[in-house]
Amino acid sequence: MPYVVVSATPHSGRYRPEHIMVDKPYEQSSRWSGAYPNGEKQWLLLKLETPGILSAYQHTPEEFGLMRG
């Protein structure tokens, strides 16, 4: 489903929101990271090229291999 990134919460360092459009999940060139630490809400706003139905999905720290301490 073609899309563009329209807006997002501030990003961390070089991990810009547009990087998610690069389909290389094992490379840093394909990652986005929000600038807010400590579990604050972070979001991306995508514009779809054609109408579609999307559902919200929330990743947990464990899915990213992060541990809370």
C-alpha positions in Angstrom: 0.0 0.0 0.0 1.8 3.2 -1.2 2.0 6.0 1.4 4.0 9.1 2.4 4.9 10.3 5.9 3.0 13.6 6.5 3.9 14.4 10.1 5.4 12.8 13.2 6.5 13.5 16.7 10.2 14.8 16.9 12.7 12.2 15.9 15.9 11.2 17.6 19.2 12.0 15.9 19.4 10.6 12.4 16.4 8.3 12.7 14.0 10.4 10.6 10.4 9.3 10.0 10.9 9.0 6.3 13.3 6.1 6.9 10.4 3.7 7.4 9.8 3.9 3.7 13.1 2.0 3.1 12.3 -1.7 3.3 15.5 -2.9 5.0 14.4 -3.9 8.5 17.9 -5.1 9.5 19.6 -1.8 8.5 19.7 1.5 10.5 18.8 3.3 7.2 15.3 1.9 7.6 14.5 3.0 11.1 12.6 5.8 12.8 13.0 6.6 16.5 11.1 9.2 18.4 12.9 11.7 20.6 10.7 11.2 23.7 12.1 8.8 26.3 10.3 7.1 29.2 7.3 5.7 27.4 5.9 9.0 26.1 3.4 8.6 23.2 5.1 8.9 19.8 3.3 8.8 16.5 3.5 9.0 12.7 0.8 10.4 10.4 0.8 8.6 7.0 -1.1 9.6 3.9 -2.3 6.6 1.8 -2.2 6.9 -2.0 -5.6 5.1 -2.2 -8.3 4.6 0.4 -7.6 1.8 2.8 -8.5 0.4 6.3 -5.7 0.5 8.8 -5.7 -0.5 12.5 -3.7 0.9 15.3 -0.8 -1.2 16.6 1.3 -0.5 19.6 4.7 -2.0 20.1 5.9 -2.9 23.5 9.5 -2.4 24.7 9.9 -6.1 24.8 9.2 -6.4 21.1 12.1 -4.1 20.4 14.4 -6.0 22.8 14.3 -3.1 25.3 14.2 -3.7 29.0 12.7 -1.3 31.5 14.8 -0.8 34.6 
